[in-house]
């Protein structure tokens, strides 16, 4: 086996995260763009769950600025 970052450090981190319940998704399979800081729909849904009174304004809260 060749010693490189992919089969040492990266794989170790992936293994640890998998044991903690995380699921690895390769970059091309992710639905957001690399420049996106947040994925709007999960962020909006989480904001509404934590603050039900803003349900009608969830998108406005994300896009404010």
N, C-alpha and C positions, 0 to 999 in steps of 0.2 A: 504494500500500500504506500502510495506517495504521501509524503508529509506536506500538507498545505492547509490553508485556512478553512476550505470547504469541508474537508473530512476530519478536522480536529475541533477547532473552536466553534464553528457554525453548527456542525452536527451535534456537538455536546449541548449547545444552547437549545436547539430544536428538540432534543430528547428530553431535557429538563422541562421545557415548556409543555410538551405533550403530556408528561406525567402529571403536570399541574392542571390539565384539562384544556389547554389551548389547542387549537387546530391550525396547522400550517396551511396557508393558501399561497400558491405561487403568484408572483406579481401580475402576470398577464391575466390571471383569473379574478383579480380584484376589480370591482366595478367602478372605483373612483380613479381620478387622475393623480399622477404623482405630485402635482402642485397643490392638490386639495389638502387642507389641514384637517378638516373634519368631514365626515360623510353626513350630509344634511339630514336625510330621513331618520337614521338611528339617533342622531343628536336631537332632532326635533321631538321624536317620540319619547326620549329619555327626559327632556325638559318638561314635556306635558305630564308624564307620569309623576315627576317630582313636584310639579306646580300645576295641578289640574285647572286652576283658575285662569291660566293663559292658553287654554286649548285652542281658542279661536285666533290666537296671536302667535302661535309657535313659530311659524315661518318668519314673521316680522321680527321676532326676537333674534333669530339667527342672522337675518340680513341687515339688522340695524348696524349702523356704524358710520 
